[in-house]
Amino acid sequence: MDEKTMVADSLESINSELEKFGNMIAQTENQELKQKLKMIRNQCEMSQEELYQIARSKSYYVPAAKATQEEVAHVKSLFTQKMM
């Protein structure tokens, strides 16, 4: 397995774990456990960001183009309509 594949697999795994932490945090009533899970999630997010920066620097990951102002306005309007 090459380095690019390993980095991509690691990012995918971390992203999956972040999603799981979010679900666990939302579902627990134990405040001590909730705080611990938040701490672990924050550490996981820092690792994800570090690995993401490495992937970007090696051109293993190229982000999508930024949304235009029109696209942003359209999405905002969709959420505004749903709120009313």
N, CA, C and O atoms as a GROMACS GRO file, in nm:
protein
  336
    1MET      N    1   0.085  -0.118   0.000
    1MET     CA    2   0.000   0.000   0.000
    1MET      C    3   0.089   0.124   0.000
    1MET      O    4   0.187   0.131   0.074
    2ASP      N    5   0.055   0.220  -0.084
    2ASP     CA    6   0.138   0.340  -0.092
    2ASP      C    7   0.094   0.446   0.010
    2ASP      O    8  -0.012   0.435   0.072
    3GLU      N    9   0.178   0.546   0.026
    3GLU     CA   10   0.155   0.649   0.127
    3GLU      C   11   0.024   0.724   0.104
    3GLU      O   12  -0.049   0.751   0.199
    4LYS      N   13  -0.006   0.757  -0.021
    4LYS     CA   14  -0.128   0.831  -0.053
    4LYS      C   15  -0.252   0.753  -0.008
    4LYS      O   16  -0.345   0.811   0.048
    5THR      N   17  -0.253   0.623  -0.032
    5THR     CA   18  -0.365   0.539   0.008
    5THR      C   19  -0.377   0.532   0.159
    5THR      O   20  -0.487   0.536   0.214
    6MET      N   21  -0.263   0.522   0.227
    6MET     CA   22  -0.264   0.515   0.373
    6MET      C   23  -0.318   0.644   0.433
    6MET      O   24  -0.394   0.641   0.530
    7VAL      N   25  -0.278   0.758   0.378
    7VAL     CA   26  -0.326   0.886   0.428
    7VAL      C   27  -0.477   0.898   0.405
    7VAL      O   28  -0.551   0.940   0.494
    8ALA      N   29  -0.522   0.860   0.286
    8ALA     CA   30  -0.666   0.867   0.254
    8ALA      C   31  -0.746   0.776   0.347
    8ALA      O   32  -0.851   0.815   0.397
    9ASP      N   33  -0.697   0.655   0.369
    9ASP     CA   34  -0.765   0.562   0.460
    9ASP      C   35  -0.769   0.616   0.602
    9ASP      O   36  -0.870   0.604   0.671
   10SER      N   37  -0.660   0.676   0.645
   10SER     CA   38  -0.654   0.732   0.781
   10SER      C   39  -0.752   0.848   0.796
   10SER      O   40  -0.822   0.857   0.897
   11LEU      N   41  -0.758   0.936   0.696
   11LEU     CA   42  -0.854   1.046   0.701
   11LEU      C   43  -0.997   0.995   0.705
   11LEU      O   44  -1.080   1.046   0.780
   12GLU      N   45  -1.026   0.896   0.625
   12GLU     CA   46  -1.161   0.839   0.623
   12GLU      C   47  -1.196   0.779   0.759
   12GLU      O   48  -1.307   0.795   0.808
   13SER      N   49  -1.100   0.711   0.819
   13SER     CA   50  -1.122   0.650   0.950
   13SER      C   51  -1.145   0.756   1.057
   13SER      O   52  -1.236   0.743   1.139
   14ILE      N   53  -1.064   0.860   1.056
   14ILE     CA   54  -1.079   0.967   1.155
   14ILE      C   55  -1.214   1.036   1.138
   14ILE      O   56  -1.281   1.064   1.237
   15ASN      N   57  -1.253   1.062   1.014
   15ASN     CA   58  -1.382   1.127   0.990
   15ASN      C   59  -1.497   1.042   1.042
   15ASN      O   60  -1.594   1.094   1.096
   16SER      N   61  -1.487   0.912   1.025
   16SER     CA   62  -1.589   0.821   1.075
   16SER      C   63  -1.595   0.827   1.228
   16SER      O   64  -1.703   0.829   1.286
   17GLU      N   65  -1.479   0.829   1.291
   17GLU     CA   66  -1.473   0.836   1.437
   17GLU      C   67  -1.532   0.967   1.488
   17GLU      O   68  -1.602   0.969   1.590
   18LEU      N   69  -1.505   1.077   1.418
   18LEU     CA   70  -1.561   1.205   1.459
   18LEU      C   71  -1.713   1.202   1.454
   18LEU      O   72  -1.780   1.256   1.543
   19GLU      N   73  -1.768   1.139   1.354
   19GLU     CA   74  -1.913   1.125   1.345
   19GLU      C   75  -1.967   1.043   1.462
   19GLU      O   76  -2.070   1.078   1.521
   20LYS      N   77  -1.898   0.936   1.495
   20LYS     CA   78  -1.942   0.851   1.608
   20LYS      C   79  -1.937   0.928   1.739
   20LYS      O   80  -2.028   0.917   1.821
   21PHE      N   81  -1.830   1.007   1.760
   21PHE     CA   82  -1.821   1.086   1.883
   21PHE      C   83  -1.936   1.185   1.891
   21PHE      O   84  -1.995   1.202   1.998
   22GLY      N   85  -1.970   1.249   1.780
   22GLY     CA   86  -2.082   1.342   1.779
   22GLY      C   87  -2.211   1.275   1.822
   22GLY      O   88  -2.288   1.332   1.899
   23ASN      N   89  -2.234   1.156   1.772
   23ASN     CA   90  -2.354   1.081   1.809
   23ASN      C   91  -2.353   1.042   1.957
   23ASN      O   92  -2.454   1.054   2.025
   24MET      N   93  -2.239   0.997   2.004
   24MET     CA   94  -2.230   0.956   2.145
   24MET      C   95  -2.252   1.075   2.238
   24MET      O   96  -2.323   1.065   2.338
   25ILE      N   97  -2.191   1.188   2.205
   25ILE     CA   98  -2.204   1.308   2.288
   25ILE      C   99  -2.351   1.350   2.297
   25ILE      O  100  -2.400   1.385   2.404
   26ALA      N  101  -2.418   1.346   2.185
   26ALA     CA  102  -2.559   1.388   2.183
   26ALA      C  103  -2.649   1.293   2.261
   26ALA      O  104  -2.755   1.334   2.309
   27GLN      N  105  -2.609   1.169   2.274
   27GLN     CA  106  -2.697   1.068   2.333
   27GLN      C  107  -2.671   1.040   2.481
   27GLN      O  108  -2.751   0.972   2.545
   28THR      N  109  -2.561   1.090   2.536
   28THR     CA  110  -2.533   1.060   2.676
   28THR      C  111  -2.589   1.168   2.768
   28THR      O  112  -2.588   1.287   2.735
   29GLU      N  113  -2.636   1.125   2.883
   29GLU     CA  114  -2.684   1.219   2.984
   29GLU      C  115  -2.580   1.243   3.092
   29GLU      O  116  -2.588   1.340   3.166
   30ASN      N  117  -2.481   1.155   3.101
   30ASN     CA  118  -2.377   1.165   3.202
   30ASN      C  119  -2.282   1.279   3.163
   30ASN      O  120  -2.209   1.269   3.064
   31GLN      N  121  -2.284   1.388   3.241
   31GLN     CA  122  -2.206   1.507   3.207
   31GLN      C  123  -2.055   1.481   3.208
   31GLN      O  124  -1.982   1.536   3.126
   32GLU      N  125  -2.009   1.398   3.300
   32GLU     CA  126  -1.867   1.366   3.306
   32GLU      C  127  -1.824   1.292   3.180
   32GLU      O  128  -1.720   1.322   3.121
   33LEU      N  129  -1.904   1.194   3.139
   33LEU     CA  130  -1.876   1.119   3.016
   33LEU      C  131  -1.884   1.210   2.895
   33LEU      O  132  -1.801   1.201   2.804
   34LYS      N  133  -1.983   1.298   2.894
   34LYS     CA  134  -2.000   1.392   2.782
   34LYS      C  135  -1.876   1.480   2.766
   34LYS      O  136  -1.828   1.501   2.654
   35GLN      N  137  -1.823   1.531   2.877
   35GLN     CA  138  -1.703   1.616   2.872
   35GLN      C  139  -1.581   1.538   2.824
   35GLN      O  140  -1.501   1.588   2.746
   36LYS      N  141  -1.568   1.414   2.871
   36LYS     CA  142  -1.455   1.330   2.829
   36LYS      C  143  -1.463   1.302   2.680
   36LYS      O  144  -1.363   1.308   2.609
   37LEU      N  145  -1.583   1.270   2.632
   37LEU     CA  146  -1.601   1.244   2.489
   37LEU      C  147  -1.570   1.368   2.406
   37LEU      O  148  -1.512   1.358   2.298
   38LYS      N  149  -1.607   1.485   2.457
   38LYS     CA  150  -1.575   1.610   2.386
   38LYS      C  151  -1.425   1.633   2.380
   38LYS      O  152  -1.373   1.678   2.278
   39MET      N  153  -1.356   1.602   2.489
   39MET     CA  154  -1.209   1.615   2.489
   39MET      C  155  -1.146   1.523   2.386
   39MET      O  156  -1.059   1.564   2.310
   40ILE      N  157  -1.191   1.398   2.385
   40ILE     CA  158  -1.137   1.301   2.290
   40ILE      C  159  -1.169   1.344   2.147
   40ILE      O  160  -1.084   1.334   2.058
   41ARG      N  161  -1.292   1.392   2.125
   41ARG     CA  162  -1.331   1.438   1.992
   41ARG      C  163  -1.243   1.554   1.947
   41ARG      O  164  -1.200   1.559   1.832
   42ASN      N  165  -1.215   1.648   2.038
   42ASN     CA  166  -1.130   1.762   2.003
   42ASN      C  167  -0.990   1.718   1.964
   42ASN      O  168  -0.932   1.771   1.870
   43GLN      N  169  -0.935   1.621   2.036
   43GLN     CA  170  -0.803   1.567   2.002
   43GLN      C  171  -0.807   1.499   1.866
   43GLN      O  172  -0.715   1.512   1.785
   44CYS      N  173  -0.915   1.428   1.841
   44CYS     CA  174  -0.934   1.361   1.713
   44CYS      C  175  -0.942   1.464   1.599
   44CYS      O  176  -0.886   1.443   1.492
   45GLU      N  177  -1.012   1.575   1.624
   45GLU     CA  178  -1.022   1.681   1.523
   45GLU      C  179  -0.886   1.743   1.494
   45GLU      O  180  -0.856   1.774   1.379
   46MET      N  181  -0.805   1.760   1.596
   46MET     CA  182  -0.670   1.814   1.575
   46MET      C  183  -0.586   1.719   1.492
   46MET      O  184  -0.510   1.762   1.405
   47SER      N  185  -0.598   1.589   1.518
   47SER     CA  186  -0.525   1.490   1.439
   47SER      C  187  -0.573   1.491   1.295
   47SER      O  188  -0.493   1.481   1.202
   48GLN      N  189  -0.704   1.504   1.278
   48GLN     CA  190  -0.760   1.507   1.142
   48GLN      C  191  -0.707   1.628   1.067
   48GLN      O  192  -0.669   1.618   0.950
   49GLU      N  193  -0.703   1.743   1.133
   49GLU     CA  194  -0.656   1.866   1.069
   49GLU      C  195  -0.508   1.853   1.030
   49GLU      O  196  -0.467   1.894   0.922
   50GLU      N  197  -0.429   1.796   1.120
   50GLU     CA  198  -0.286   1.777   1.092
   50GLU      C  199  -0.265   1.684   0.972
   50GLU      O  200  -0.185   1.713   0.884
   51LEU      N  201  -0.338   1.575   0.970
   51LEU     CA  202  -0.326   1.481   0.859
   51LEU      C  203  -0.378   1.542   0.729
   51LEU      O  204  -0.322   1.519   0.622
   52TYR      N  205  -0.484   1.621   0.739
   52TYR     CA  206  -0.538   1.691   0.623
   52TYR      C  207  -0.434   1.786   0.565
   52TYR      O  208  -0.416   1.791   0.443
   53GLN      N  209  -0.365   1.861   0.651
   53GLN     CA  210  -0.262   1.954   0.604
   53GLN      C  211  -0.147   1.880   0.536
   53GLN      O  212  -0.093   1.928   0.436
   54ILE      N  213  -0.110   1.766   0.589
   54ILE     CA  214  -0.006   1.684   0.526
   54ILE      C  215  -0.052   1.639   0.387
   54ILE      O  216   0.022   1.646   0.290
   55ALA      N  217  -0.177   1.592   0.381
   55ALA     CA  218  -0.232   1.545   0.253
   55ALA      C  219  -0.236   1.659   0.151
   55ALA      O  220  -0.204   1.638   0.034
   56ARG      N  221  -0.274   1.778   0.195
   56ARG     CA  222  -0.277   1.894   0.103
   56ARG      C  223  -0.137   1.929   0.056
   56ARG      O  224  -0.116   1.958  -0.061
   57SER      N  225  -0.040   1.927   0.148
   57SER     CA  226   0.096   1.967   0.112
   57SER      C  227   0.159   1.871   0.012
   57SER      O  228   0.246   1.910  -0.066
   58LYS      N  229   0.116   1.746   0.014
   58LYS     CA  230   0.170   1.645  -0.078
   58LYS      C  231   0.081   1.626  -0.200
   58LYS      O  232   0.105   1.536  -0.281
   59SER      N  233  -0.022   1.709  -0.212
   59SER     CA  234  -0.120   1.702  -0.321
   59SER      C  235  -0.192   1.567  -0.326
   59SER      O  236  -0.234   1.521  -0.432
   60TYR      N  237  -0.206   1.504  -0.209
   60TYR     CA  238  -0.285   1.381  -0.200
   60TYR      C  239  -0.434   1.415  -0.196
   60TYR      O  240  -0.519   1.333  -0.230
   61TYR      N  241  -0.462   1.537  -0.154
   61TYR     CA  242  -0.600   1.582  -0.144
   61TYR      C  243  -0.609   1.721  -0.203
   61TYR      O  244  -0.532   1.810  -0.166
   62VAL      N  245  -0.702   1.740  -0.294
   62VAL     CA  246  -0.726   1.870  -0.353
   62VAL      C  247  -0.872   1.905  -0.323
   62VAL      O  248  -0.963   1.837  -0.372
   63PRO      N  249  -0.896   2.009  -0.244
   63PRO     CA  250  -1.034   2.041  -0.208
   63PRO      C  251  -1.114   2.088  -0.329
   63PRO      O  252  -1.058   2.134  -0.429
   64ALA      N  253  -1.244   2.075  -0.317
   64ALA     CA  254  -1.333   2.123  -0.422
   64ALA      C  255  -1.323   2.274  -0.432
   64ALA      O  256  -1.280   2.341  -0.338
   65ALA      N  257  -1.363   2.326  -0.547
   65ALA     CA  258  -1.364   2.471  -0.566
   65ALA      C  259  -1.460   2.535  -0.468
   65ALA      O  260  -1.560   2.476  -0.429
   66LYS      N  261  -1.429   2.658  -0.430
   66LYS     CA  262  -1.516   2.730  -0.337
   66LYS      C  263  -1.648   2.764  -0.406
   66LYS      O  264  -1.653   2.788  -0.527
   67ALA      N  265  -1.752   2.766  -0.326
   67ALA     CA  266  -1.885   2.801  -0.378
   67ALA      C  267  -1.888   2.947  -0.419
   67ALA      O  268  -1.822   3.032  -0.360
   68THR      N  269  -1.966   2.974  -0.522
   68THR     CA  270  -1.984   3.113  -0.564
   68THR      C  271  -2.078   3.183  -0.468
   68THR      O  272  -2.146   3.118  -0.388
   69GLN      N  273  -2.083   3.315  -0.474
   69GLN     CA  274  -2.173   3.390  -0.388
   69GLN      C  275  -2.319   3.353  -0.416
   69GLN      O  276  -2.402   3.348  -0.325
   70GLU      N  277  -2.349   3.326  -0.543
   70GLU     CA  278  -2.485   3.287  -0.580
   70GLU      C  279  -2.522   3.152  -0.516
   70GLU      O  280  -2.633   3.135  -0.466
   71GLU      N  281  -2.429   3.058  -0.517
   71GLU     CA  282  -2.454   2.927  -0.456
   71GLU      C  283  -2.474   2.939  -0.305
   71GLU      O  284  -2.562   2.875  -0.247
   72VAL      N  285  -2.393   3.021  -0.243
   72VAL     CA  286  -2.405   3.043  -0.099
   72VAL      C  287  -2.540   3.107  -0.067
   72VAL      O  288  -2.608   3.065   0.027
   73ALA      N  289  -2.578   3.207  -0.145
   73ALA     CA  290  -2.706   3.274  -0.123
   73ALA      C  291  -2.823   3.177  -0.141
   73ALA      O  292  -2.921   3.182  -0.067
   74HIS      N  293  -2.812   3.089  -0.240
   74HIS     CA  294  -2.918   2.992  -0.265
   74HIS      C  295  -2.935   2.898  -0.145
   74HIS      O  296  -3.047   2.874  -0.100
   75VAL      N  297  -2.825   2.845  -0.093
   75VAL     CA  298  -2.832   2.754   0.022
   75VAL      C  299  -2.886   2.826   0.144
   75VAL      O  300  -2.968   2.772   0.218
   76LYS      N  301  -2.841   2.949   0.166
   76LYS     CA  302  -2.892   3.027   0.278
   76LYS      C  303  -3.043   3.045   0.266
   76LYS      O  304  -3.115   3.034   0.365
   77SER      N  305  -3.090   3.072   0.146
   77SER     CA  306  -3.234   3.093   0.125
   77SER      C  307  -3.311   2.964   0.153
   77SER      O  308  -3.423   2.970   0.204
   78LEU      N  309  -3.253   2.850   0.121
   78LEU     CA  310  -3.320   2.723   0.150
   78LEU      C  311  -3.338   2.704   0.300
   78LEU      O  312  -3.444   2.659   0.345
   79PHE      N  313  -3.238   2.739   0.377
   79PHE     CA  314  -3.247   2.724   0.522
   79PHE      C  315  -3.341   2.829   0.582
   79PHE      O  316  -3.413   2.800   0.678
   80THR      N  317  -3.341   2.947   0.526
   80THR     CA  318  -3.430   3.052   0.575
   80THR      C  319  -3.575   3.014   0.551
   80THR      O  320  -3.661   3.036   0.636
   81GLN      N  321  -3.603   2.958   0.434
   81GLN     CA  322  -3.740   2.914   0.402
   81GLN      C  323  -3.786   2.804   0.496
   81GLN      O  324  -3.902   2.804   0.538
   82LYS      N  325  -3.698   2.712   0.531
   82LYS     CA  326  -3.733   2.600   0.618
   82LYS      C  327  -3.763   2.649   0.760
   82LYS      O  328  -3.845   2.589   0.829
   83MET      N  329  -3.699   2.756   0.803
   83MET     CA  330  -3.716   2.807   0.939
   83MET      C  331  -3.850   2.876   0.957
   83MET      O  332  -3.902   2.883   1.069
   84MET      N  333  -3.907   2.927   0.850
   84MET     CA  334  -4.033   3.004   0.861
   84MET      C  335  -4.151   2.915   0.876
   84MET      O  336  -4.264   2.964   0.886
   0.00000   0.00000   0.00000
